Amino acid sequence: MTASVPPLEKSPVIYPDSDGQPMADNTEQFRWIVTIQGGFDALYKDRPDVFVAGDLLWYPVEGDNTIRIAPDVMVVFGRPKGQRGSYQQWREDNIAPQVVFEVVSPGNRFGEMLKKFRFYERYGVEEYYLYDPEKGELTGWVRTGENLNEIESIRGWVSPLLGVRFELVDGELQLYRPDGERFLSYVELDRQREVAEQRAERLAERLRAMGIDPEQV
């Protein structure tokens, strides 16, 4: 009598939260990644169904942890906010990031960027934007059917999904919200806060000089 051998159990697939690569190669690239990610986070702060992330690994295919990419910035409509170690698409109602941004650094090679483009085209990205701060160049693509097609004129372009307007001023990217406000860096935001505080203090001093308590206004 031959003893039966039980089938071997498959080991669970591990999806690492890191690919071992740095988020940015230099301070300029990092500044732009943070500014773009923070701008979209602020834009959609009141939308619980919009997930915004920076440098987060995206796994589009269940069971294969070699198919992955970490966009500098991704925007996903239809998914809740919250903490994630990685974006595993099959756990996200199979919704792919609709919009991705890449900020080029001197270390990026043409072959690497082409590979990223093909990945985004294959796995369902609707809009892809590539900014090179060193060269002052911006390129964008939007999906038509199975393909990502280049936007012929990117200056003044308004994203169909984001409603955000793209401008290049002396080679520097400027993004404008649907309400016309420009995306600002943290330094610019802090300066705005300081100016507002100074104006408020000057107004309070005038009111006190008139015998009015600013706290009672």
Helices and strands as residue ranges (DSSP letters): H 27-43, E 50-54, E 58-59, E 73-77, E 87-88, G 89-91, E 99-103, H 110-122, E 127-132, E 137-144, E 147-150, E 165-169, E 172-176, H 186-209, G 214-216
